[in-house]
Amino acid sequence: MSNEDITLTVGDAQVTVQPGNGGRIGGLRVAGTELLRQGDRFGCFPMVPWCGRIRDGRFRDGATVRRMPLNSPPHAIHGTARDGAWRTARTTTDEAVITYDLVDPWPHSARVTQVVALTESSLTLTMSIETYQDSFPAQIGWHPWFHRTLDGADVTLDFAPAWQEERGADHLPTGHRIDPKPGPWDDCFGMPDGVDVTLTWPGRLALKVTSPEQWVVVYDEQDAAVCVEPQTGPPDGLNTLPRLVTPLEPLEATTTWSWTRL
């Protein structure tokens, strides 16, 4: 088992998986056009075992208060797995399976598995957290950096959330749900029937991000990229809406990106 880059190719779609760089999707090319931003903040990284910010880096774990490193002071952000080296479990021409064992500072032993499956017109990412020891709260999500502009065409976003999580001055949800507001956004939205967001680069490509999960963060405050992030709960969800990983019940989530040329 190595952690060298993996390239999957089906038709004119090609995805690069980087186990050694935090389990990140390094790039997605369709007909030779790269859809994901490159450079500093690039590709699509897994958010696990939590998504977005944890307030003050603290969360309640049963009767214990845990503290995570403040990598986005005064908060902890986007989990620990994106900073670690994953390993390749198996790979074919159109699918890769990579794993990561959670380690300190996360207090519980668990294995994260990510399956990357490519077709001619879609990419499906599936992630699970399994433990054979203690139960603990966790979250799963993905943070893609889609190019705002493709071949001169600026992206438009189309989605119909049921609500928006009101955002406080500290960038965390206040606990109140409000009617969705116009962007720009760094905000979490509720989609009870499942995440369904379409990015359209007019005359070029339409890409639909879907997931059975009910939460999506949309971040479009940067000139270069737009982020559409399906996740199993809102930011600070380890405190407000925890999902438990138990020896009997792993936590699993999936998202599919499907595209059509225009």
C-alpha positions as a Markdown table, in Angstrom:
| # | Residue | x | y | z |
|---|---|---|---|---|
| 1 | Met | 0.0 | 0.0 | 0.0 |
| 2 | Ser | 1.4 | 3.3 | -1.0 |
| 3 | Asn | 0.3 | 6.9 | -0.9 |
| 4 | Glu | 1.4 | 8.0 | -4.4 |
| 5 | Asp | -1.0 | 10.0 | -6.6 |
| 6 | Ile | -3.7 | 8.0 | -8.4 |
| 7 | Thr | -5.2 | 8.9 | -11.8 |
| 8 | Leu | -8.5 | 7.5 | -12.9 |
| 9 | Thr | -9.7 | 7.9 | -16.5 |
| 10 | Val | -13.0 | 7.1 | -18.1 |
| 11 | Gly | -13.7 | 8.5 | -21.5 |
| 12 | Asp | -12.6 | 12.2 | -21.5 |
| 13 | Ala | -13.0 | 12.5 | -17.7 |
| 14 | Gln | -9.9 | 12.2 | -15.5 |
| 15 | Val | -9.6 | 12.6 | -11.7 |
| 16 | Thr | -6.4 | 12.7 | -9.7 |
| 17 | Val | -6.5 | 11.4 | -6.1 |
| 18 | Gln | -3.8 | 12.4 | -3.7 |
| 19 | Pro | -3.7 | 10.0 | -0.7 |
| 20 | Gly | -0.4 | 11.4 | 0.5 |
| 21 | Asn | -1.8 | 15.0 | 0.6 |
| 22 | Gly | -4.7 | 14.6 | 3.0 |
| 23 | Gly | -6.8 | 12.3 | 0.8 |
| 24 | Arg | -7.5 | 15.2 | -1.5 |
| 25 | Ile | -9.0 | 15.1 | -5.0 |
| 26 | Gly | -6.1 | 17.0 | -6.7 |
| 27 | Gly | -8.0 | 17.7 | -9.9 |
| 28 | Leu | -10.9 | 16.8 | -12.2 |
| 29 | Arg | -10.6 | 17.3 | -15.9 |
| 30 | Val | -13.4 | 17.1 | -18.4 |
| 31 | Ala | -12.5 | 17.2 | -22.1 |
| 32 | Gly | -9.2 | 18.6 | -21.1 |
| 33 | Thr | -10.6 | 21.4 | -18.9 |
| 34 | Glu | -9.7 | 21.5 | -15.2 |
| 35 | Leu | -12.8 | 22.2 | -13.1 |
| 36 | Leu | -11.0 | 22.5 | -9.7 |
| 37 | Arg | -8.8 | 25.4 | -8.7 |
| 38 | Gln | -5.0 | 24.6 | -8.6 |
| 39 | Gly | -2.3 | 26.3 | -6.6 |
| 40 | Asp | -2.6 | 27.3 | -2.9 |
| 41 | Arg | -6.2 | 26.3 | -2.0 |
| 42 | Phe | -7.0 | 23.6 | -4.5 |
| 43 | Gly | -8.8 | 20.5 | -5.5 |
| 44 | Cys | -11.3 | 19.0 | -3.0 |
| 45 | Phe | -10.4 | 17.9 | 0.5 |
| 46 | Pro | -12.2 | 15.7 | 2.9 |
| 47 | Met | -13.6 | 17.3 | 6.0 |
| 48 | Val | -13.5 | 14.7 | 8.7 |
| 49 | Pro | -14.0 | 14.0 | 11.6 |
| 50 | Trp | -15.7 | 17.4 | 11.6 |
| 51 | Cys | -16.8 | 20.1 | 9.1 |
| 52 | Gly | -16.3 | 23.8 | 9.3 |
| 53 | Arg | -15.6 | 25.5 | 12.6 |
| 54 | Ile | -15.8 | 24.1 | 16.1 |
| 55 | Arg | -16.5 | 27.1 | 18.4 |
| 56 | Asp | -13.3 | 27.8 | 20.4 |
| 57 | Gly | -12.0 | 24.3 | 19.4 |
| 58 | Arg | -14.1 | 22.7 | 22.1 |
| 59 | Phe | -16.8 | 20.1 | 21.9 |
| 60 | Arg | -18.6 | 17.8 | 24.3 |
| 61 | Asp | -17.8 | 14.1 | 24.0 |
| 62 | Gly | -20.1 | 12.4 | 26.5 |
| 63 | Ala | -19.1 | 13.8 | 29.9 |
| 64 | Thr | -15.8 | 15.1 | 28.6 |
| 65 | Val | -15.0 | 18.4 | 27.0 |
| 66 | Arg | -12.4 | 17.9 | 24.2 |
| 67 | Arg | -10.1 | 20.6 | 22.8 |
| 68 | Met | -8.9 | 20.6 | 19.2 |
| 69 | Pro | -6.0 | 22.8 | 18.0 |
| 70 | Leu | -7.1 | 26.3 | 17.0 |
| 71 | Asn | -6.0 | 26.1 | 13.3 |
| 72 | Ser | -8.3 | 29.0 | 12.5 |
| 73 | Pro | -8.2 | 31.1 | 15.7 |
| 74 | Pro | -10.3 | 31.3 | 17.8 |
| 75 | His | -11.8 | 28.2 | 16.3 |
| 76 | Ala | -10.7 | 24.7 | 15.0 |
| 77 | Ile | -11.7 | 24.1 | 11.4 |
| 78 | His | -12.3 | 21.3 | 8.8 |
| 79 | Gly | -11.1 | 18.3 | 10.8 |
| 80 | Thr | -7.7 | 16.6 | 11.0 |
| 81 | Ala | -7.7 | 14.1 | 8.1 |
| 82 | Arg | -6.8 | 16.7 | 5.4 |
| 83 | Asp | -3.5 | 17.2 | 7.2 |
| 84 | Gly | -2.5 | 13.5 | 7.2 |
| 85 | Ala | -1.2 | 10.9 | 4.8 |
| 86 | Trp | -3.8 | 8.5 | 3.6 |
| 87 | Arg | -3.0 | 5.1 | 2.2 |
| 88 | Thr | -4.3 | 3.3 | -1.0 |
| 89 | Ala | -6.3 | 0.2 | -0.2 |
| 90 | Arg | -7.1 | -0.7 | -3.8 |
| 91 | Thr | -7.4 | 0.9 | -7.2 |
| 92 | Thr | -8.8 | 0.1 | -10.7 |
| 93 | Thr | -9.1 | 2.2 | -13.8 |
| 94 | Asp | -12.3 | 3.9 | -12.6 |
| 95 | Glu | -12.2 | 3.5 | -8.7 |
| 96 | Ala | -9.8 | 4.2 | -5.9 |
| 97 | Val | -10.3 | 3.3 | -2.2 |
| 98 | Ile | -8.1 | 5.1 | 0.3 |
| 99 | Thr | -8.0 | 5.0 | 4.1 |
| 100 | Tyr | -6.8 | 7.1 | 7.0 |
| 101 | Asp | -6.5 | 6.1 | 10.7 |
| 102 | Leu | -7.5 | 9.0 | 13.0 |
| 103 | Val | -4.7 | 9.9 | 15.4 |
| 104 | Asp | -3.9 | 12.5 | 18.0 |
| 105 | Pro | -5.2 | 15.2 | 18.5 |
| 106 | Trp | -8.4 | 13.3 | 17.8 |
| 107 | Pro | -9.0 | 11.3 | 21.0 |
| 108 | His | -10.6 | 8.2 | 19.5 |
| 109 | Ser | -9.3 | 5.4 | 17.3 |
| 110 | Ala | -11.2 | 5.0 | 14.1 |
| 111 | Arg | -10.6 | 4.4 | 10.4 |
| 112 | Val | -11.8 | 6.7 | 7.6 |
| 113 | Thr | -12.4 | 5.2 | 4.2 |
| 114 | Gln | -13.0 | 7.2 | 1.1 |
| 115 | Val | -14.1 | 5.6 | -2.2 |
| 116 | Val | -13.6 | 7.7 | -5.4 |
| 117 | Ala | -15.6 | 6.4 | -8.3 |
| 118 | Leu | -15.5 | 8.0 | -11.8 |
| 119 | Thr | -17.8 | 7.5 | -14.8 |
| 120 | Glu | -17.8 | 9.4 | -18.2 |
| 121 | Ser | -20.2 | 12.0 | -16.7 |
| 122 | Ser | -19.9 | 11.8 | -12.9 |
| 123 | Leu | -17.7 | 11.6 | -9.9 |
| 124 | Thr | -19.0 | 9.9 | -6.7 |
| 125 | Leu | -17.2 | 10.3 | -3.4 |
| 126 | Thr | -18.2 | 8.1 | -0.4 |
| 127 | Met | -16.7 | 8.4 | 3.0 |
| 128 | Ser | -17.2 | 6.4 | 6.2 |
| 129 | Ile | -15.8 | 6.4 | 9.8 |
| 130 | Glu | -15.6 | 3.1 | 11.6 |
| 131 | Thr | -14.6 | 2.3 | 15.1 |
| 132 | Tyr | -14.3 | -0.9 | 17.1 |
| 133 | Gln | -13.8 | 0.9 | 20.4 |
| 134 | Asp | -15.5 | 3.9 | 21.9 |
| 135 | Ser | -18.5 | 5.7 | 20.4 |
| 136 | Phe | -18.0 | 9.4 | 19.6 |
| 137 | Pro | -19.5 | 12.4 | 17.8 |
| 138 | Ala | -18.3 | 13.1 | 14.3 |
| 139 | Gln | -19.1 | 14.7 | 10.9 |
| 140 | Ile | -18.2 | 14.0 | 7.3 |
| 141 | Gly | -18.1 | 16.5 | 4.4 |
| 142 | Trp | -16.2 | 17.6 | 1.3 |
| 143 | His | -14.7 | 21.0 | 0.5 |
| 144 | Pro | -14.2 | 21.4 | -3.3 |
| 145 | Trp | -12.7 | 24.6 | -4.9 |
| 146 | Phe | -14.5 | 24.9 | -8.2 |
| 147 | His | -13.1 | 27.4 | -10.7 |
| 148 | Arg | -15.3 | 30.5 | -10.8 |
| 149 | Thr | -14.5 | 31.0 | -14.4 |
| 150 | Leu | -14.1 | 28.3 | -17.1 |
| 151 | Asp | -12.8 | 29.4 | -20.5 |
| 152 | Gly | -14.1 | 32.9 | -19.9 |
| 153 | Ala | -17.5 | 31.9 | -18.6 |
| 154 | Asp | -18.4 | 32.9 | -15.1 |
| 155 | Val | -20.3 | 30.4 | -13.0 |
| 156 | Thr | -23.9 | 30.8 | -11.7 |
| 157 | Leu | -25.3 | 28.9 | -8.8 |
| 158 | Asp | -28.8 | 27.5 | -8.6 |
| 159 | Phe | -30.2 | 25.9 | -5.5 |
| 160 | Ala | -33.4 | 26.1 | -3.4 |
| 161 | Pro | -32.6 | 25.6 | 0.3 |
| 162 | Ala | -35.4 | 25.4 | 2.8 |
| 163 | Trp | -33.5 | 27.7 | 5.2 |
| 164 | Gln | -30.2 | 29.4 | 5.9 |
| 165 | Glu | -28.4 | 29.1 | 9.2 |
| 166 | Glu | -28.1 | 32.6 | 10.6 |
| 167 | Arg | -24.4 | 33.4 | 10.8 |
| 168 | Gly | -23.0 | 35.3 | 13.8 |
| 169 | Ala | -20.1 | 37.7 | 13.8 |
| 170 | Asp | -17.8 | 34.7 | 14.6 |
| 171 | His | -18.9 | 33.0 | 11.4 |
| 172 | Leu | -20.7 | 30.3 | 13.3 |
| 173 | Pro | -24.5 | 29.5 | 13.2 |
| 174 | Thr | -26.4 | 31.3 | 15.9 |
| 175 | Gly | -29.0 | 28.5 | 16.1 |
| 176 | His | -31.6 | 30.5 | 14.3 |
| 177 | Arg | -32.9 | 29.5 | 10.9 |
| 178 | Ile | -33.7 | 32.4 | 8.5 |
| 179 | Asp | -35.0 | 32.7 | 5.0 |
| 180 | Pro | -32.2 | 32.3 | 2.4 |
| 181 | Lys | -30.5 | 35.6 | 1.6 |
| 182 | Pro | -28.7 | 36.6 | -1.6 |
| 183 | Gly | -24.9 | 36.0 | -1.7 |
| 184 | Pro | -22.0 | 36.4 | -1.5 |
| 185 | Trp | -22.0 | 33.6 | 1.0 |
| 186 | Asp | -20.0 | 31.8 | 3.6 |
| 187 | Asp | -23.1 | 30.2 | 4.9 |
| 188 | Cys | -24.7 | 26.9 | 5.8 |
| 189 | Phe | -28.1 | 26.0 | 4.2 |
| 190 | Gly | -30.6 | 23.3 | 5.0 |
| 191 | Met | -31.9 | 21.1 | 2.2 |
| 192 | Pro | -34.1 | 18.4 | 3.9 |
| 193 | Asp | -34.7 | 16.5 | 0.7 |
| 194 | Gly | -31.0 | 16.2 | 0.0 |
| 195 | Val | -28.3 | 18.6 | -1.3 |
| 196 | Asp | -28.9 | 19.6 | -4.9 |
| 197 | Val | -26.9 | 22.5 | -6.2 |
| 198 | Thr | -26.2 | 23.3 | -9.9 |
| 199 | Leu | -23.1 | 25.2 | -11.0 |
| 200 | Thr | -23.4 | 26.5 | -14.6 |
| 201 | Trp | -20.7 | 28.0 | -16.7 |
| 202 | Pro | -22.8 | 29.3 | -19.6 |
| 203 | Gly | -21.9 | 27.7 | -22.9 |
| 204 | Arg | -19.4 | 25.4 | -21.3 |
| 205 | Leu | -20.6 | 23.1 | -18.6 |
| 206 | Ala | -23.4 | 22.4 | -16.0 |
| 207 | Leu | -22.3 | 20.5 | -12.9 |
| 208 | Lys | -24.8 | 19.2 | -10.3 |
| 209 | Val | -23.6 | 18.6 | -6.8 |
| 210 | Thr | -26.0 | 16.2 | -5.0 |
| 211 | Ser | -26.0 | 14.3 | -1.7 |
| 212 | Pro | -28.6 | 12.5 | 0.5 |
| 213 | Glu | -27.3 | 14.7 | 3.3 |
| 214 | Gln | -29.3 | 17.7 | 4.3 |
| 215 | Trp | -26.6 | 20.3 | 4.8 |
| 216 | Val | -24.5 | 22.3 | 2.4 |
| 217 | Val | -22.1 | 25.2 | 3.0 |
| 218 | Val | -21.7 | 27.6 | 0.0 |
| 219 | Tyr | -18.6 | 29.8 | 0.0 |
| 220 | Asp | -18.2 | 32.2 | -2.9 |
| 221 | Glu | -16.4 | 35.2 | -1.3 |
| 222 | Gln | -13.2 | 34.6 | -3.3 |
| 223 | Asp | -12.6 | 35.8 | -6.9 |
| 224 | Ala | -11.0 | 32.6 | -8.0 |
| 225 | Ala | -13.3 | 29.8 | -6.7 |
| 226 | Val | -16.7 | 28.8 | -5.5 |
| 227 | Cys | -17.1 | 26.1 | -2.9 |
| 228 | Val | -20.2 | 23.9 | -2.5 |
| 229 | Glu | -19.7 | 21.6 | 0.5 |
| 230 | Pro | -22.2 | 18.8 | 1.3 |
| 231 | Gln | -21.8 | 17.7 | 4.9 |
| 232 | Thr | -23.6 | 15.6 | 7.6 |
| 233 | Gly | -24.3 | 18.6 | 9.8 |
| 234 | Pro | -23.9 | 22.3 | 10.2 |
| 235 | Pro | -20.7 | 24.1 | 11.3 |
| 236 | Asp | -20.1 | 23.5 | 15.1 |
| 237 | Gly | -22.3 | 20.4 | 14.6 |
| 238 | Leu | -20.2 | 18.4 | 17.0 |
| 239 | Asn | -21.8 | 20.6 | 19.7 |
| 240 | Thr | -25.2 | 21.3 | 18.2 |
| 241 | Leu | -26.2 | 18.3 | 16.1 |
| 242 | Pro | -23.8 | 15.5 | 16.7 |
| 243 | Arg | -23.9 | 12.2 | 14.7 |
| 244 | Leu | -22.5 | 9.3 | 16.7 |
| 245 | Val | -20.0 | 6.8 | 15.3 |
| 246 | Thr | -20.5 | 3.5 | 17.3 |
| 247 | Pro | -18.9 | 0.0 | 17.0 |
| 248 | Leu | -22.2 | -1.2 | 15.5 |
| 249 | Glu | -23.0 | 1.8 | 13.3 |
| 250 | Pro | -20.3 | 3.6 | 11.2 |
| 251 | Leu | -21.0 | 7.1 | 9.9 |
| 252 | Glu | -21.2 | 7.2 | 6.1 |
| 253 | Ala | -21.9 | 10.0 | 3.6 |
| 254 | Thr | -21.8 | 10.3 | -0.1 |
| 255 | Thr | -21.9 | 13.0 | -2.8 |
| 256 | Thr | -22.1 | 12.9 | -6.6 |
| 257 | Trp | -21.0 | 15.5 | -9.0 |
| 258 | Ser | -22.6 | 15.0 | -12.4 |
| 259 | Trp | -21.9 | 17.1 | -15.5 |
| 260 | Thr | -23.3 | 17.9 | -18.9 |
| 261 | Arg | -21.6 | 19.9 | -21.6 |
| 262 | Leu | -23.5 | 22.9 | -22.9 |
